[in-house]
Amino acid sequence: MKFGFIIDNRKCIGCHACTVACKSEHDVPIGVNRTWVKYVEKGEYPNTRRLFSVMRCNHCEDAPCVTICPVTALHTREDGIVDFDNRRCIGCKSCMQACPYDALYIDPSNHTAAKCNYCAHRIDIGLEPACVNVCPEHAIVSGDMDDSQSEIAQLLAREQVTSRKVEKGTVPKLFYIEGDESSLRPSATEQSESYLWSSQSRGVGHYAQYAESRKAAADPMQMLEQLAGGTSKKITGPNKSKPADARRVYDAPSKGVLWGWEVVAYTWTKAIAAGSFLMIFLASLFESTVLPNSLQWLAVIFSLVFLALTGAFLIKDLDKPSRFAYVLLRPQWNSWLVRGGYAITVYGALLTLWGVAKYLEWGWMETLMLWVGTLFAIITATYTAFLFAQAKGRDFWQSPTLSLHMLVHAIMAGAAVFAVLIFLTGNGAQWNPFVQSTLFISIALNLIVVFAEIISSHPTADAKKTVQMIVSGRYKNLFWQGSLVLGNLIPLILIWTGWGFLMALGGILLLAGLYITEHIWVNAPQQIQLS
């Protein structure tokens, strides 16, 4: 048994009966939708055509939202329906990042994720979904695609059908008869902040929390973008892949940036937490003189403090923070959010055990914890790259160099912390050459990795558009002036002097540059429209 949908665009009249029926059936709040109708117009007067495309969950066979969900709130039933349980959802928004079809939303009434669930409660008692039942033109066809006698199976066998973003490998089970690329491909038309028949320009729920005026006050990077000449609005302008005569005239409101400054801050604090301990390990490998105990203790304290901040930012980003413990207590092990949560927990325990062993002078245990702790420091530094890779909706995050990017950032952050600590404590000045060399090498590697991510060939239009946004669009000033000049080149010059104060200043600027880089890498891909 495998349930699916067919949207027959030969019949659809864009009446929104499906949207209204869905809202009524599931008590969907105003401003968010489980199913909605997108209008696209083509041509020039008097030779024009209007296209209607019903958008909703594709109930994919290989649903990335199910894979990434850390608490099994999303699951695939035996009949192929992708359903959800809002009693488990923690509001992490990972499923929204993973869905290439923009099908999920955060319910503003209970702050949990929701989407079309094929009216599973109706299916269980032998009824059709509400949208199918109400459609006046029978433009929506549902049923078991494995049943050769069903209408949907016969239509699939007889008609030429189209699906959205099949290249994602999700195997969607939503098909369109006479689907037009101008309507089904998001990049073919630009999303507007307002439409002639719609005043829902900002949305509700989660996105309402990140309205531009409030986001500028909450996120210092937003103010920096404006000061650097950036814009707070969605990127617009010519798109060579967009048909010249196609324009979007009605659509659901944008959900905005889902992972905001909290996720940026957590990737930054996580790099410092991992890198500070990695520096102790690197020092033990490459230096003959022993690192002063005071610096070792300070480095571990820094790691623990910033690890605690990492956890705090993760919880802060949840729309259901009271359920944060579900990640550890009700884990779905395919999700890298779960694996990362356990990695952070184990890493914190290993740091504590290292401190205990050092205090009690248990040399063998201290050495063991150093090696095992280093392994988990690397996992802690890089696991977010695998989490981002599970977010299939964001093409730029699929870069194979992202894990190396995050590991290099951790080493840079750790070396920068040591440069500051050596200057402030006045202890361990003989270690300046080692810190200086580590900074030189890590900055060089960082520049190589960053430019590899930018210059390398990107397989999709969305990834290319993200790169354009970084190097010559919305984020260009933050990238060139903030990330590269302020965050890499100026620190390189200051560190080259070898003077304690200038090295410490270079370390501070380096940490600031890392934050700016993470801000760009987290936010830029989220500016790409998914539906």
TORKOLMAR-841695 format. One record per atom (N, C-alpha, C): z, y negated, x negated; residue in one letter. Coordinates in steps of 0.05 Angstrom, whole numbers, plus 5000, padded with zeros to 4 digits. Each point is the difference from the previous one (the first is absolute). Example, Ala and Ser with C-alpha at 12.3 -4.5 7.8 and 13.67 -1.06 7.14 Angstrom:
<sites>
515651144736A;500049765018A;500049764982A;498649795007S;500149764984S;501449785015S;
</sites>
This chain:
<sites>
500050244983M;500049765017M;500049754982M;498249825007K;499849754983K;499049775018K;501949845009F;499449785018F;498749774985F;498149875013G;498649764988G;499149815022G;498849794991F;498949795018F;497049954994F;498549935020I;497449894997I;499949735015I;499149794987I;499549755013I;497049975004I;499149995025D;497149985006D;499349715003D;498949884978N;499349725001N;497649935018N;498750205009R;497849965020R;501249925027R;502550065004K;501349955026K;502149784999K;501349974977C;502349814999C;499149725007C;501649875018I;499449735009I;502049804990I;501950084983G;501949824988G;502049885021G;500850165019C;501649905022C;503050004993C;500850134979H;502850024991H;501850175019H;498850155018A;501650175018A;501650204983A;498850104979C;501450204983C;502449874987C;499749754990T;502349864988T;502249965020T;499449915024V;502049955020V;501350265009V;498550215004A;501150255008A;501950114979A;499249974975C;501750094977C;502749855000C;499749735003K;502449845000K;501950075023K;498950055023S;501650075023S;501250274997S;498550194990E;501050284997E;502350024980E;499849844978H;502050034979H;501849764997H;499749815018D;501749754999D;499749864973D;497449974991V;499449874974V;500549705003V;501549884981P;500649725002P;497549824997P;500249755009I;497949814997I;499649944970I;497549984991G;499549934972G;499350234982G;500650255009V;499350244985V;498550195019V;498550184989N;498350185016N;499850274987N;499950205018R;499450274991R;497050055001R;498749875019T;497150005002T;499149725007T;497849914989W;499049745006W;497050004996W;498749795011V;497149975000V;499249774982V;498350064981K;499049794981K;497249925009K;499549745001Y;497449905008Y;498549894975Y;497650084997V;498349894979V;497349925012V;499149764993E;497449905010E;498050004978E;497550075006K;497950004980K;497649845011K;498649884981G;497649865007G;500549705005G;497849865007E;500149725006E;498849955028E;501149815014Y;499149945027Y;497049944999Y;498550115019P;500850165023P;500050304995P;499450084975N;499950294994N;502650094988N;501950055017T;502750084992T;500850265013T;502150124988R;501050255010R;503050014995R;501650095019R;502850034996R;500850294998R;501650074980L;500850284995L;503050025007L;500750225013F;502850055006F;500950264985F;502249984985S;501050234986S;502950045006S;500650235012V;502850075006V;501350104974V;502249874992M;501450074976M;502750145006M;500650204985R;502650145004R;500450204978R;502150155001C;500650224981C;497750205001C;499250104977N;497950204998N;501050295000N;502650045001H;501250265001H;498750194979H;500149904975C;498750134978C;501050284995C;498250184991E;500950274992E;501849984975E;499249834981D;501649964976D;501149715002D;502049975016A;501049735007A;501749894977A;499249794986P;501649894978P;502649885010P;500249915025C;502549895010C;502250225002C;499150255006V;501950225001V;500950074972V;498250004980T;500750074973T;501949804987T;499749755006I;501649794987I;502749955014I;500250085025C;502449945015C;502450154987C;502149864992P;502250124985P;501950175017P;499949975027V;502150125016V;498850175023V;497550084998T;498650165021T;500149875027T;500149735001A;499749875025A;497250035012A;498150024982L;497250075008L;499550294993L;498750145019H;499550284996H;497550085015H;498750224991T;497650105014T;500850245016T;499449995026R;500650225018R;498050234996R;500650235011E;498350234998E;497249955013E;500049825020D;497449945013D;498549784986D;500949914976G;498649804985G;500749715006G;501749965020I;500949725006I;502049914980I;499649764989V;501949884981V;502049845017V;502450105002D;502149885017D;502149874982D;501949865012F;502249874985F;502650025015F;502149994985D;502850005011D;501449754991D;500349805018N;501249754991N;503050024995N;501250235007R;502850044994R;500550054970R;497950084986R;500250054971R;499049774983R;498249845011C;498649794984C;502049804988C;499549944974I;501749804986I;498649734997I;497649985010G;498649744999G;499149924972G;499250204984C;499249944972C;497249894998C;498450045021K;497249905002K;498150144981K;500950224988S;498250164983S;497750115016S;500550095024C;497850125017C;497949795005C;500849755004M;498149785006M;498349954976M;501150034975Q;498449964976Q;498250244995Q;500850245009A;498550244995A;497650035019A;500349885025C;497950045020C;497649824994C;497650114995P;497749844994P;498949865025P;501150075024Y;498949905025Y;501749795014Y;502149924987D;501849795011D;501150085027D;500650255004A;500750105027A;503049985006A;501749954980L;502850005005L;501149715000L;502249975013Y;501449745001Y;503050045000Y;501549794995I;502950005003I;500749895028I;501250175016D;500849915027D;502149784998D;499549765011P;501949784997P;502650055016P;500050195018S;502450045016S;502050194987S;499050204985N;501950194987N;499550024970N;498149854989H;499549984971H;499350264987H;498750175015T;499050254989T;496950015003T;498850184984A;497050025001A;499150145026A;497749925010A;498950135023A;497049994999A;498650165017K;497150015000K;499250175024K;497450035004C;499050185020C;500950294994C;501250135019N;500850284996N;498550195019N;497649905009Y;498350175017Y;501350055027Y;502049845007C;501550055025C;500950295000C;501450084979A;500850284996A;501650115024A;501649825012H;501750095023H;498250065024H;497749885002R;498150065022R;498550264993R;499250024975I;498550244991I;501750255005I;502649984996D;501850245002D;500250105029D;499349835019I;500150095029I;497250015012I;497950004982G;497350055009G;498549765010G;501049764993L;498649755008L;498549884977L;498149835005E;498549864979E;501649754991E;499349904977P;501349754991P;499549775021P;501849815001A;499849795020A;497449844997A;499249954975C;497549844996C;497650145011C;499950274997V;497750165010V;500049995031V;502450025011N;500350015029N;499149745013N;500449784986V;499649745013V;497249884994V;498650104980C;497549884992C;498050015023C;499049775009P;498250005023P;497250124995P;499250014974E;497450104993E;499950274987E;502450124998H;500350264986H;498949974972H;500749784987A;499049954973A;501950134979A;502350095008I;501950134982I;500250295009I;499350184982V;500150295006V;502050134982V;501850155011S;502050154984S;499850295005S;501350164984G;500050295005G;500250164974G;500050265003D;500250194978D;497250054988D;499749914975M;497450024987M;499450294992M;502050175000D;499650294993D;499150165025D;500249885023D;499150135025D;497149945005D;498350194996S;497149945003S;499249925028S;501750065020Q;499449935027Q;500949725008Q;501549874982S;501149745007S;497849794997S;500349785015E;498149784999E;499749884973E;502349974986I;499949874973I;498550184980I;500450265002A;498650184981A;497050005005A;499249995025Q;497249995007Q;498749744992Q;501449775003L;499049754991L;499749994969L;501950124986L;499950004971L;497650174990L;499450215016A;497850174992A;497349875007A;500049835020R;497549905011R;499349724989R;501949834995E;499649724994E;500549954970E;498649794990Q;500549904973Q;502549825002Q;502150074985V;502549855001V;500649884973V;501749795000T;500949874976T;503149994999T;501150014977S;502949974996S;500549774981S;502449905000R;500749784982R;501250114974R;499049884978K;501150054973K;500450304994K;497950165004V;500150284994V;500450054970V;499249804983E;500350034971E;502950024991E;501849935018K;502950024993K;501050295000K;498450185010G;500850285000G;502250075020G;500349835020T;502150055020T;499150195022T;497450055002V;498850165021V;500949905028V;499149765007P;500849885026P;498950155023P;501450005023K;499150145024K;499549795023K;499249764992L;499149805019L;497149944993L;498250055019F;497149974995F;498849795019F;497849874991Y;498749805016Y;497050085004Y;499149995024I;497250045006I;498749724999I;497949984985E;498749744995E;502049794988E;501650104982G;501849814986G;498449834980G;500549745001D;498549814983D;501749934976D;498750014976E;501549944975E;501249735000E;498749805013S;501149735000S;502749995014S;500450185018S;502550005015S;502150204988S;499050224990L;501850214990L;500949954971L;498549854984R;500749954972R;501549734999R;502650004993P;501549755001P;498949774983P;498950074977S;499049794982S;497449885010S;498850115021A;497449895010A;500449745014A;502449955010T;500649745014T;502749904991T;500449744999E;502649894992E;501949985024E;502550064994Q;502049975021Q;500949715001Q;500349905025S;500749725004S;503049985007S;501149764997E;502849965007E;500249925030E;497849955013S;500149955029S;497250075011S;500050075025Y;497550075014Y;499949845026Y;497649975011L;499549845024L;501850095023L;500350275004W;501550105023W;502750114991W;500949934977S;502650114990S;501649794985S;502549995006S;501849814986S;501950154981S;499650264997Q;501850164983Q;499149984971Q;500449784988S;499049954973S;501950114979S;502550045006R;501950084980R;501350275006R;499850105024G;501250255006G;503049975005G;501350235004V;502949995006V;501350214982V;502650045004G;501550214986G;500149944970G;499350204984H;500249974971H;498549764989H;497549965009Y;498449784990Y;501249735007Y;501449985023A;501249755007A;502249924980A;501150194987Q;502149954980Q;498749874975Q;497450044997Y;498749904976Y;497949785006Y;500649855021A;498349775006A;499949824976A;497849864996E;499549864975E;502249804992E;501049865021S;502049794993S;502650134991S;500750235011R;502450144992R;499650154974R;497650114997K;499450164975K;500149824976K;499149755002A;500149824978A;502849944991A;501949995019A;502849954993A;501350254989A;499150245009A;501350254991A;498950104974A;497549954994D;498750114976D;499249784981D;501449974977P;499249794981P;497250024991P;498850244999M;497350034991M;498049875020M;500849985026Q;498349875019Q;499749704993Q;502349884993M;500049724992M;498449964974M;500250194981L;498549984975L;497050025006L;499350175019E;497150025007E;499049735009E;501649865017Q;499149755011Q;500049794978Q;502050004982L;500049814978L;497750044980L;499350264997A;497850064981A;497349965013A;500049925025G;497449945012G;499050225018G;501750205005G;499250225017G;500249925029G;499550195018T;500149945028T;501850215014T;501349925021S;501850195014S;498550145022S;497449935004K;498550135022K;498450244989K;499250165019K;498450234993K;497449914987K;499250154980I;497649924985I;497550015019I;498449804998T;497549995015T;497849924981T;497550005010G;497849924984G;497850205002G;497949964985P;497750185002P;500650284991P;498950195013N;500350284993N;497250135000N;499250074976K;497250104997K;499650265015K;502250155005S;499650265015S;500149965030S;500349755009K;500349945029K;497349925012K;499150135021P;497649925013P;500149715009P;497949854994A;500149715004A;500249935029A;499250175019D;499949935028D;502350135015D;502050124987A;502250135013A;502649834998A;501449975021R;502549855000R;502050125019R;502550004992R;502150115017R;501049785019R;500050065026V;500749795019V;502650075016V;500950254998Y;502550075013Y;501250244986Y;502649994995D;501350224986D;503049985004D;501450214992A;502949995000A;501049834977A;502449885002P;501049834979P;500650154974P;499749874978S;500650124974S;503050074998S;500650214985K;502750084996K;501249874975K;498349864985G;501049844977G;500750184976G;501549884982V;501050154976V;502350175008V;499750274997L;502150185008L;502250034979L;499250034975W;502050014978W;500049734986W;502149855005G;500249734990G;501649984974G;501549784997W;501349944975W;502150214993W;501150145020E;502050204993E;498850234983E;497650085007V;498750224985V;499249904972V;499149744999V;499449894973V;502549994983V;502249915012A;502549994985A;501050274991A;499650205018Y;501050274993Y;498450134977Y;497449955000T;498450104977T;500849864974T;500849755002W;500849854976W;502750094990W;502050025018T;502650094992T;500050294990T;498250165012K;499850284992K;498950024971K;498149824993A;499050004973A;502249934980A;501649815007I;502249924982I;502050224997I;500750135023A;502050225000A;499050234983A;497550075001A;498950224985A;499649924970A;498949764996G;499349914973G;502449964982G;502249905011S;502449954983S;501050264987S;500050225016F;500950254988F;497950134982F;497449955007L;497950104983L;500149884972L;500949764998M;500349874974M;502050144982M;502250095012I;502050154985I;498750264989I;498450135016F;498750254992F;498049944978F;498349795003L;498049934980L;501449934973L;502249865002A;501449924976A;501050254985A;501050205015S;501050244987S;497750164987S;497649975011L;497750154989L;498849874975L;499849735000F;498449864980F;501649844980F;502649985003E;501649844982E;502150174986E;500449954974S;502050164985S;502849895004S;500249745004T;502749885005T;500850035029T;502650045004V;501050055027V;500249735016V;499050015024L;500349775018L;502949945005L;500949754997P;502949945005P;500950095027P;502550105001N;501050105025N;500149795022N;500649754992S;500249795020S;497349965014S;497850024985L;497349975013L;499450245017L;500850244991Q;499550235017Q;501449985026Q;502649924999W;501549975025W;498849795018W;499249784989L;498849785016L;497450095012L;498450164985A;497550095011A;500450195023A;502050184998V;500550195022V;501249855024V;501749804995I;501049845022I;497749855015I;498249894984F;497649875012F;498550205017F;499650254989S;498550205015S;501450065027S;502650044999L;501450065025L;500049775020L;500349764990V;500049765018V;497349975013V;497950024984F;497349965011F;499150245016F;501250244995L;499450235017L;501349965027L;502449895000A;501349945026A;498449795015A;499049804986L;498349795013L;497550135012L;498950194985T;497650145010T;500550135027T;502350145001G;500750135025G;500549805022G;501349774993A;500549795020A;497449885011A;498049964983F;497549895009F;498550205017F;500250264993L;498750205016L;501150015029L;502749985001I;501350005027I;499449755015I;499949774985K;499449755013K;497250005013K;498150144988D;497350015010D;499750175025D;501950175005L;499850185024L;500549845025L;498450065021D;500549885026D;502350145015D;500850234991K;502450145010K;501850074976K;501249794988P;501650054976P;502550185004P;500950015025S;502450175005S;499350304997S;497450074999R;499250284997R;499150064971R;500649844981F;499050044973F;500750274989F;502450115008A;500950254989A;498250235009A;498449965021Y;498350225009Y;498050094978Y;499349824982V;498250064978V;501150234983V;502750004996L;501250214984L;501050245017L;500749945025L;501250205017L;498050155018L;497849875006R;497950135016R;497349974986R;499850104976P;497649954984P;497550155008P;497749874997Q;497450135002Q;498950004972Q;500050234987W;499650014971W;497349934990W;498049985017N;497349924991N;499949704995N;501949855012S;499949714997S;501249924973S;498649824986W;501049904974W;502349805004W;500349915025L;502449835005L;502550174998L;499950245010V;502250194998V;500550084970V;497850084987R;500350084972R;501049784983R;499149755006G;501049774985G;502949945006G;500850035025G;502849965007G;501850194986G;499250254998Y;501650194985Y;500049954970Y;497749914990A;499749944971A;501949774993A;500149795017I;501849784995I;502950095001I;500750175019T;502750105003T;500950164976T;498250194991V;500650164977V;500249834975V;498149814997Y;500049834977Y;502749844998Y;500949905022G;502649865000G;502350184992G;499950255009A;502150194993A;499950074970A;497550024989L;499750064971L;501049774983L;499549755009L;501049774985L;503050004999L;501250075023T;502950015002T;501150224981T;498750235001L;500950224982L;499749934971L;497849864993W;499749914973W;502349824991W;500849815019G;502249834994G;502650154996G;500550205017V;502450164997V;500050154974V;497750124993A;499850154975A;500549824976A;498949765001K;500349814978K;502949914997K;501349955023Y;502749915000Y;501950214989Y;499550265008L;501650224991L;499150114973L;497949894989E;498950084974E;499250294999E;498750085022W;498850275001W;497149984991W;499650024974G;497449954988G;497850175012G;500550265003W;497950185011W;499149925028W;502049935016M;499449925028M;498549735001M;500949824982E;498649744998E;497150034993E;499450184981T;497350054992T;498450135023T;501350195013L;498650135023L;499449805022L;501949845007M;499649805021M;497949794992M;499849944974L;498049824990L;497250105005L;499650264994W;497350125004W;499450045029W;501850115015V;499550055029V;499849735014V;501849814993G;499949735012G;497449864995G;498950044976T;497449884994T;497850115017T;500050275005L;498150125018L;500149875028L;502449975010F;500349885027F;499549705000F;500449874977A;499249724998A;497049975003A;498550184987I;497149995003I;499150065028I;501350205013I;499350065028I;500749765018I;502349884995T;500849775016T;498149774996T;499049964976A;498149784995A;497350045013A;499250255002T;497250065008T;499650115028T;502150095013Y;499650145025Y;498649825021Y;500549744999T;498849825020T;497050014998T;498950064977A;497050024998A;499050235018A;501550225001F;499250225016F;500549945030F;502149855006L;500549915027L;497749825010L;499249814983F;497749835006F;497450165004F;499750214984A;497650165002A;499950155027A;502450065011Q;500150125027Q;499349805022Q;500149744993A;499349795020A;496949985000A;498750185013K;497150024999K;498649765013K;501449855016G;498849765012G;499449784980G;501350014976R;499749794980R;498550104976R;497449954999D;498250124980D;500849934971D;500949754996F;500649914972F;502350164988F;501850095017W;502350154991W;499350294991W;497550085005Q;499250274992Q;499250024971Q;500549794984S;499249994972S;501550224984S;498650164984P;501350214984P;501749894978P;499749744994T;501649884978T;502649875010T;500550015026L;502349865010L;502750114989L;500150264996S;502550114989S;500449914971S;497949984984L;500249904973L;500849705001L;498849855019H;500749725004H;503049975004H;501250175017M;502949975006M;501750094977M;499150204985L;501650094976L;500049794979L;497749884995V;499849784980V;501849775008V;499949935026H;501749785010H;503050064995H;500850265003A;502850074995A;500749964971A;498350084982I;500649974971I;500049704993I;498249845011M;500049714995M;502649885010M;500850085024A;502449885012A;502550084983A;500150254991G;502350084984G;500149854974G;497749974986A;500049864975A;500749705004A;499149885022A;500649735006A;503049965005A;501250195014V;503050005004V;501450014973V;499150174982F;501350024974F;499749754984F;497749875002A;499649744985A;502049805010A;500649995026V;501949815011V;502850084992V;500750265002L;502750094994L;500749954971L;498250054982I;500549964971I;500649714995I;498549825012F;500549714996F;502749925012F;500650095025L;502449915014L;502550114987L;499950254990T;502450124988T;500349944971T;497849924987G;500149954971G;500550254985G;499550235012N;500550264988N;497450164999N;499550134977G;497750174998G;497549854992G;500349774985A;497749854991A;498150174983A;501150204986Q;498350174984Q;498050165017Q;500550015026W;498250145018W;497749835010W;500049744993N;497949835010N;497250104992N;499650094975P;497350104993P;499150245018P;501950185007F;499250225017F;499349905028F;501749825011V;499449885026V;497449855000V;499549854978Q;497649854997Q;497550185000Q;500250224985S;497750194999S;499550135027S;502250075014T;499850135027T;498749805019T;500749754999L;498849805018L;497149964993L;499349984975F;497249974992F;498350235011F;500950244996I;498550245008I;499850015031I;502249965013S;500050025030S;498449785013S;500049754989I;498449795011I;497050064996I;499350114976A;497250074995A;499150225019A;501850205004L;499350225019L;499749895029L;501849825007N;500049885027N;497349865004N;499149844981L;497549855003L;497750195003L;500150224984I;497850205002I;500050135028I;502350085009V;500250145026V;499249815023V;501049754999V;499349815022V;497049955001V;498849964977F;497149944999F;498450255007F;501150244993A;498750255008A;500050025031A;502249935013E;500150015029E;498149795012E;499649784987I;498349795011I;497150054994I;499350084975I;497250024992I;498750265008I;501650225001S;498950265006S;498550005027S;498250185002S;498450025025S;501750105023S;499949865023H;501550075023H;498250125021H;500750235012P;498150155017P;499749885028P;501849835009T;499849905027T;499749705001T;498949905022A;499749715004A;502749865002A;502050145013D;502749885003D;501349964973D;499850204982A;501149974973A;498749774985A;497449995002K;498549784986K;500849735011K;500449985026K;500849755012K;502849924991K;501850204996T;502649944990T;499949894971T;498350124984V;499749904972V;498949715001V;498149955017Q;498949735002Q;502249805008Q;501750095019M;502249835009M;501949934977M;500450204982I;501949964977I;498849824979I;497550054992V;498949854977V;498649745008V;499149975025S;498649755006S;500549905028S;501950135014G;500649925028G;502849895003G;501350095020R;502649905008R;502150014977R;499950214984Y;502150054980Y;499149924972Y;497749874997K;498949954973K;501949844983K;501249785011N;501849834983N;502550154992N;501150155019L;502450164993L;499450204979L;497650135002F;499250214981F;499549884972F;498249814998W;499349894974W;502249834988W;501149825015Q;502049824989Q;502850124999Q;500750145022G;502750115001G;500350274986G;498450205008S;500350264989S;499250024971S;497549904994L;499050034973L;501049804980L;499749745007V;500849794980V;503049984998V;501449945022L;502949975000L;501450264994L;499050225011G;501450254999G;499250184977G;497949944985N;499250174978N;499349854974N;498249805002L;499149874976L;502149824988L;501349835016I;502249834989I;502350164989I;501050215014P;502050184988P;499150124974P;497450084998L;499050124976L;500349804976L;499449755005I;500349804978I;502949964993I;501749985020L;502949954995L;501250244986L;499350245007I;501150244988I;499050024971I;497549924995W;498950014973W;501649854979W;501549785009T;501649844981T;502350174989T;501050195016G;502350164991G;502649865001G;500149765010W;502649855002W;501450095026W;502650034997G;501650115022G;499749855026G;500349735000F;499849845024F;497250025012F;498049974984L;497250015010L;499350285010L;501150204987M;499550285010M;501350045027M;502549895003A;501450025026A;498449845022A;499049774993L;498549845019L;497450155007L;498850124980G;497650165005G;500650245019G;502350124996G;500950225017G;500349915029G;501249775004I;500449895027I;497349945014I;498249884984L;497349945011L;498550265006L;500550204984L;498750265004L;500950125026L;502649995005L;501150115025L;498949845024L;499749744997A;498949845022A;497150085005A;498550044978G;497250095002G;499750275013G;501950184995L;500050265013L;500449985030L;501849825008Y;500449965029Y;497549895013Y;498749814987I;497649885011I;497850225003I;499750164979T;498050225001T;500650195023T;502550085003E;500750185021E;499449885028E;500649745002H;499449855025H;497150025007H;498349964980I;497150015005I;499150285007I;500950204984W;499150285004W;501050115027W;502349915009V;501050105026V;498749855023V;499649744998N;499149845023N;497050005003N;498549984978A;497149975003A;498750225017A;500550264995P;498750205016P;500749995029P;502349885007Q;500849985028Q;498649785015Q;498449834986Q;498549805014Q;497350115011Q;499450254994I;497550125009I;500450115028I;498349925019Q;500250095027Q;499250305002Q;501450155017L;499550295002L;498650085026L;499749815019S;498750075025S;498249785010S;
</sites>
